[in-house]
Amino acid sequence: MTTKPALSEVRFLTVAEVAKVMRVSKMTVYRLVHSGELPAVRVGRSFRVPETAVNEYLEQAYVEAM
């Protein structure tokens, strides 16, 4: 069983930072957030995505080329 880190230890990324890491457009990140595929926290009018959520999403979406 893994324990969740304290919120003060979680690194949050902006939509632009997530888009840069994933090499997609900001609109793609917004679509992932709104569809629920990528969890995010709303801060005012913007979103923040936990870095661990981005890593988990990429690990699950990873397809090994044959």
Secondary structure, DSSP 8 states (H G I E B T S, - for coil): ------GGG--EEEHHHHHHHHTS-HHHHHHHHHHTSS--EEETTEEEEEHHHHHHHHHHH-----
